[in-house]
Structures are given as structure tokens and as C-alpha cells.
């Protein structure tokens, strides 16, 4: 009976086969590396230059406009409307007459009291002359003085009422719609029209309480409204509320915006931008930043445009952000060429071809 193991008999064959495979791999390996090097692909990319630019540290809020002054024009007394001296939407000055009410009764009363006062003052003068010659008692003179003063007070009251029947504009502004007609009877307190002064506009808005230390009176704000697209309205903070809202933990701010052309109206919605600080910082487009776990990378381009250029991966430290823009604290220098499109196809050392032109810049990243 044979005791030879079949595996033992085939061992020399396995050894010879292994040696042949090793020889083939050894002879072909350098050629494979050489071919891969020869046919390494070139990736097309778009780049930008790392630049120092203004970085605005701004707070955004939403506010509602209010007139600088506003009032409803009303009457103190009930009477008939005699004349109307304004039209809807009219610009008026302080003191302009708007409405006259029927004043015949009050005018007659004023005339009567003026006559009574004139007679009383003449009588008082005669009494005073008689008193000097001891032909009149002092008590009668004092009574006449009191009578003259009482008539004068009544006359003042009558004149005041007569004046109140002529309704005037209390300040410069723009009138609203007219709510009365000539000949109509109005009651005391009835609204005649509205008057708004929006030569300057107040805008109220809320900010989180954490911004309180950086907000100051006189600080500039910029406001935008959808009706005027990108037109900016510049104003200044005029007052800061003394209390924090305990529910929203927000602070109410009021700003004044000049409105000489009357473009803004009360009740408008404004997007407010409050700039706290403007700095010159090194910045890159957000699209150039590649986040991997807790680190951020960019690909810079090294080499001359007339020769081979390669991508070099660099770790960067980022700072504050704006929409589409990132502050670069460390990792690259000003004028470095940084990939903004095609970075996901790159590895460290990949050959690249820059396919976009940089305005006012050479391919090397130097300003011309």
C-alpha cells in the first residue's frame, strides 16, 4: 500500500508556477507605472485669486415705517361746514386754513363783548378820575375794575372759540382723504381728514439682546423696500428702548431716514441692514472650500501657465461667513490661485488646466 501524499507530489509544480507568475509581475510592473505616468489625465478647473476685500459685519432686521408726525384733523365744536380749503393728498404748511365752520353767532358775541368792554373801560377811567378828586369811593372803582376784567375774560373766551371754528394745519405735511362736504353738519370730534409729516420717516425694528453692546445712537443703517428694488435708504439710529422684551428677549430700535422726495410712506416694510464694522480681510468664494470632518481644504495651483500646473491641497482656517463668501484666517496667501470649480475631481499633485480668464490678473496670481 502506497503512503505517498498527492499534495507532496504536486509541490514542485506549485513552486514552478509561483516563480513564473512572480517573473511576469516583476518584468511588467515598471512598464505599468511608466504607462500610468505617461497617460495621467489633466483635469480642467476654474480658479480665482485670494484677495483682500471689505468684509461687512452687519445685522439684518425687518422694520415698519412710521410718519415723523401724524394726526387726525377734528373739530372741537359742532357746527355747519362753511368752506373747505384743501383737496385730497395736498401738501400744506403749518397754519394753512383747511376748514371754516359757521361762525356768525360767535362773531356777533365777540362784537358785543368788545363793545361792552370798551364801555366798561371808559366808565372805569371816569371813576378813577373822580377818585383822584375824592368824589368817588375806592370800593366803587374796584367794582368797576372787576367788571371790566370779567368782560375781558368773556371776550377772550369768545375769540378763542371763534378762532377754533377756523381749522388749520398744526404742522407741515401731506393731507389724506377728505371726509366732509360743504354744508354738512359735523359733531365735535368728527374726523375731517388726516395729516402726515413724512419729510423724514421713522422705522422701528427689533434686534436680539446679544447685540446690545454694539448698538449706539447715531449709528448708520441702510434700508431697502421691494417697491424700489435695490435703491438704498440711509438713516441713523435715533433711540434705543430702555427695556428688553422679556418674552422675545429682543430690543426695540428706532431710526430716522430722511425722505425729502417722499418716496417712503408710512406702513411700508423695510429690510434693515445695520453695519457694525467694516474690515479688509482675505476672502474666498464658498465654493472653493472642501470640508472633511473637522478640517477645511482648498486646492491651490502651482506652476507656470506655459508649463505643467498641478493642484496642491492645503488646509485652511476659516473665519466669519457672508452669503457666498468665507473669511480665510490662515493657510493661503493673497494672490494664490484657488480652484473654485472641479475640485472634487482633484487629488494632491493632479495635473490641471485653467480654463477661465482672471480679470486684471495673470495666471500666476500676480496683479498686473
C-alpha positions in Angstrom: 0.0 0.0 0.0 1.5 3.4 -1.1 1.9 6.1 1.6 2.8 8.9 -0.8 0.7 12.1 -0.2 -0.7 13.6 -3.5 -0.1 17.2 -2.3 3.6 16.3 -1.7 3.9 15.0 -5.2 2.5 18.3 -6.7 4.5 20.7 -4.6 7.3 21.2 -7.2 4.6 22.1 -9.7 3.2 24.8 -7.4 6.6 26.2 -6.8 7.4 26.4 -10.5 4.0 28.1 -11.2 4.6 30.7 -8.4 8.0 31.5 -9.8 6.7 32.1 -13.3 3.9 34.4 -12.0 6.5 36.4 -10.0 8.7 36.8 -13.0 5.9 38.1 -15.1 4.8 40.6 -12.5 8.4 41.7 -12.0 9.0 42.3 -15.6 5.8 44.1 -16.3 5.5 46.3 -13.1 7.8 49.2 -14.2 6.2 49.3 -17.6 2.7 49.6 -15.9 3.9 52.5 -13.7 5.5 54.1 -16.7 2.3 53.9 -18.7 0.2 55.3 -15.9 2.6 58.2 -15.6 2.6 58.7 -19.3 -1.2 58.7 -19.6 -2.0 60.6 -16.4 -5.1 62.7 -17.1 -5.3 66.5 -16.9 -8.3 68.0 -15.1 -9.9 71.2 -16.3 -10.6 73.7 -13.5 -11.7 77.2 -12.9 -9.8 79.3 -10.4 -9.9 82.6 -8.6 -7.4 84.7 -6.7 -7.4 85.0 -3.0 -8.0 88.7 -2.4 -8.2 91.2 0.4 -11.7 92.7 0.3 -14.1 94.6 2.5 -15.9 92.4 4.9 -19.1 93.9 6.4 -20.1 92.7 9.8 -23.8 93.5 9.5 -27.0 92.7 11.3 -30.2 92.2 9.3 -33.7 93.0 10.6 -37.2 93.9 9.4 -38.9 97.2 10.2 -42.1 99.1 9.6 -42.1 102.7 8.6 -44.0 105.4 10.6 -44.6 109.1 9.8 -42.4 111.6 11.7 -45.7 113.3 12.9 -49.2 112.1 12.3 -52.7 113.4 13.4 -56.4 113.2 12.6 -57.8 116.7 12.0 -61.0 117.1 14.0 -63.3 119.9 15.2 -63.7 121.0 18.8 -67.3 122.2 18.2 -70.4 121.0 16.4 -71.5 123.2 13.5 -72.1 123.6 9.8 -69.2 123.4 7.3 -69.0 126.8 5.6 -65.8 126.4 3.4 -63.3 123.8 2.6 -59.8 125.0 1.5 -57.9 121.8 0.7 -58.0 118.7 -1.6 -57.1 115.1 -1.1 -53.3 114.5 -0.8 -52.4 118.2 -0.7 -49.1 119.4 0.7 -49.8 122.0 3.4 -47.7 124.3 5.6 -48.2 124.9 9.3 -51.1 127.4 9.8 -52.7 126.9 6.5 -56.6 127.1 6.7 -58.3 123.8 6.0 -61.9 124.3 7.0 -64.1 127.1 8.2 -67.3 126.4 10.2 -70.3 128.7 10.5 -69.2 131.4 12.9 -72.0 134.1 12.7 -73.2 133.5 16.2 -69.7 133.6 17.7 -68.7 136.6 15.7 -71.8 138.5 16.9 -70.9 137.6 20.5 -67.4 138.8 20.1 -68.6 142.2 18.7 -71.0 142.5 21.6 -68.3 141.8 24.2 -65.9 144.2 22.5 -68.5 147.0 22.8 -69.2 146.1 26.4 -65.5 146.1 27.3 -65.0 149.4 25.6 -67.8 151.0 27.6 -66.7 149.4 30.8 -63.1 150.6 30.4 -64.4 154.2 29.7 -66.5 154.0 32.9 -63.6 152.8 34.8 -61.4 155.7 33.6 -64.1 158.2 34.8 -64.3 156.5 38.2 -60.5 156.7 38.5 -60.5 160.4 37.7 -63.2 161.1 40.3 -61.3 159.0 42.9 -58.3 161.4 42.5 -60.5 164.3 43.4 -62.1 162.4 46.3 -65.5 162.5 44.5 -65.7 158.7 44.2 -65.3 155.9 46.8 -62.5 153.4 46.2 -64.8 150.4 46.5 -66.9 151.6 43.5 -63.7 151.9 41.5 -62.6 148.4 42.5 -66.1 147.0 41.5 -65.8 148.6 38.1 -62.3 147.2 37.6 -63.6 143.7 38.4 -66.5 144.2 36.0 -64.0 145.2 33.2 -61.8 142.2 33.9 -64.8 139.8 33.7 -65.9 141.2 30.4 -62.3 140.9 29.1 -62.2 137.3 30.1 -65.5 136.6 28.3 -64.2 138.3 25.2 -61.0 136.2 25.3 -63.1 133.0 25.5 -65.4 134.1 22.7 -62.4 135.0 20.5 -60.8 131.6 21.2 -64.0 129.8 20.2 -64.2 131.9 17.1 -60.7 131.0 16.1 -61.4 127.3 16.8 -64.1 127.4 14.2 -61.3 128.0 11.6 -59.4 124.7 11.5 -55.7 125.0 10.5 -52.9 122.6 9.8 -50.8 122.1 13.0 -47.6 121.2 11.1 -46.2 120.8 7.6 -47.3 117.6 5.9 -49.5 115.8 3.4 -53.3 115.6 3.9 -55.2 112.4 3.5 -58.7 111.9 2.0 -61.4 114.5 2.7 -64.3 113.0 4.8 -66.7 116.0 4.8 -68.5 118.3 2.4 -69.6 121.9 2.3 -72.9 122.4 4.2 -72.6 119.2 6.2 -73.1 119.3 10.0 -70.2 117.8 11.9 -70.1 116.9 15.6 -67.3 117.7 18.0 -64.5 115.2 17.5 -65.6 114.2 13.9 -62.6 113.4 11.7 -62.2 115.8 8.8 -59.0 114.4 7.3 -55.6 113.0 8.3 -52.3 114.8 8.2 -48.9 113.1 8.0 -45.4 114.6 8.1 -43.1 112.1 6.3 -40.4 114.5 5.2 -38.5 112.1 7.4 -39.5 108.6 8.2 -39.3 106.7 11.5 -38.6 102.9 11.3 -38.9 100.6 14.3 -37.3 97.2 14.3 -36.2 94.5 16.8 -32.8 93.0 17.4 -31.7 90.2 19.7 -30.4 91.3 23.1 -26.9 89.9 22.4 -26.3 92.8 20.0 -26.9 95.5 22.7 -23.2 96.3 23.4 -22.6 97.0 19.7 -25.6 99.3 19.1 -25.2 103.1 19.6 -27.1 106.3 19.0 -26.3 107.9 15.6 -25.2 104.5 14.1 -25.9 104.3 10.4 -28.5 101.9 8.9 -29.4 101.1 5.3 -32.9 100.2 4.4 -34.4 98.5 1.3 -38.0 98.2 0.1 -39.4 95.9 -2.6 -41.1 98.8 -4.4 -37.7 100.4 -5.1 -35.7 97.2 -5.8 -32.0 97.9 -5.0 -32.4 101.6 -4.0 -30.8 102.1 -0.6 -32.3 104.5 2.0 -29.7 105.6 4.6 -30.7 106.7 8.1 -29.4 106.8 11.7 -30.5 105.3 15.0 -32.3 107.9 16.9 -33.4 106.0 20.0 -32.9 102.6 21.8 -35.6 101.2 24.0 -34.7 101.2 27.7 -36.2 97.7 28.3 -35.6 94.2 26.8 -38.8 92.4 25.8 -38.9 89.5 28.4 -40.8 87.2 26.1 -38.8 87.6 22.9 -35.5 88.7 24.5 -35.3 91.4 21.9 -34.6 95.1 21.9 -36.6 97.7 20.0 -34.6 100.2 17.9 -35.9 103.3 16.2 -34.1 105.0 13.3 -34.8 108.2 11.3 -34.5 108.1 7.5 -34.5 111.4 5.5 -37.4 111.3 2.9 -37.1 114.6 1.0 -38.5 113.1 -2.2 -41.4 111.5 -0.2 -40.5 108.1 -1.8 -41.2 106.2 1.5 -44.7 106.1 3.0 -45.9 105.2 6.5 -46.7 101.5 6.9 -44.0 100.2 4.4 -42.0 97.1 5.2 -38.2 97.7 5.1 -35.3 95.3 5.2 -32.8 96.8 7.6 -29.0 96.4 7.4 -27.1 97.6 10.4 -23.3 97.6 9.8 -21.3 97.2 13.0 -17.8 97.0 11.5 -16.1 97.0 8.1 -12.7 95.3 7.8 -10.2 94.4 5.0 -9.9 90.6 5.1 -8.6 87.7 2.9 -11.7 86.1 1.4 -12.6 83.2 -0.9 -15.8 82.1 -2.6 -17.6 79.5 -0.5 -17.5 77.0 -3.4 -13.7 76.7 -3.1 -13.9 75.3 0.5 -13.9 71.5 0.9 -15.0 70.4 4.4 -13.7 67.0 5.6 -14.7 66.1 9.2 -13.4 69.0 11.3 -11.0 70.4 8.8 -11.3 72.6 5.7 -9.2 72.3 2.5 -8.7 74.2 -0.7 -6.7 73.3 -3.9 -4.2 75.9 -5.0 -2.5 75.9 -8.4 1.3 75.8 -8.7 3.4 76.1 -11.8 3.6 78.4 -14.8 0.8 78.7 -17.3 3.2 77.8 -20.1 4.3 74.6 -18.4 2.7 71.9 -16.3 0.5 73.1 -13.5 -0.5 70.9 -10.6 -3.1 71.1 -7.8 -1.9 71.2 -4.2 -4.2 70.5 -1.4 -3.9 72.9 1.6 -5.5 73.0 5.0 -7.1 76.4 5.7 -8.6 78.0 8.8 -11.9 79.7 8.1 -13.5 82.6 9.9 -16.7 84.6 9.5 -19.0 84.0 6.6 -21.3 86.0 4.4 -23.6 84.6 1.7 -21.2 83.0 -0.8 -18.0 84.3 0.9 -15.7 83.0 3.6 -13.0 84.7 5.6 -9.6 82.9 5.4 -7.7 83.3 8.6 -4.7 81.0 7.7 -3.5 78.5 5.2 -3.0 80.5 2.0 -1.7 83.9 1.0 -3.0 86.8 -1.0 -2.8 86.3 -4.8 -2.7 82.5 -4.5 -4.7 80.8 -7.3 -7.5 78.7 -5.7 -9.8 76.2 -7.5 -13.5 77.1 -7.4 -14.8 74.5 -9.9 -13.6 71.0 -10.5 -12.1 70.5 -7.0 -14.0 67.2 -6.4 -12.0 65.6 -9.3 -8.6 66.5 -7.9 -6.1 64.8 -5.7 -2.9 66.3 -4.3 -0.5 66.6 -7.3 -3.1 66.2 -10.1 -2.2 68.0 -13.3 -4.7 70.7 -14.1 -5.6 73.1 -16.9 -7.0 76.5 -16.0 -9.9 77.2 -18.4 -11.1 80.7 -17.2 -9.5 84.1 -17.6 -8.9 86.2 -14.5 -9.7 89.9 -14.9 -6.7 92.1 -14.3 -4.7 89.1 -13.1 -2.0 86.9 -14.6 -2.2 83.1 -14.3 0.4 83.2 -11.6 -1.9 85.2 -9.4 0.0 88.5 -9.5 -1.8 91.7 -10.1 -0.8 93.3 -13.4 
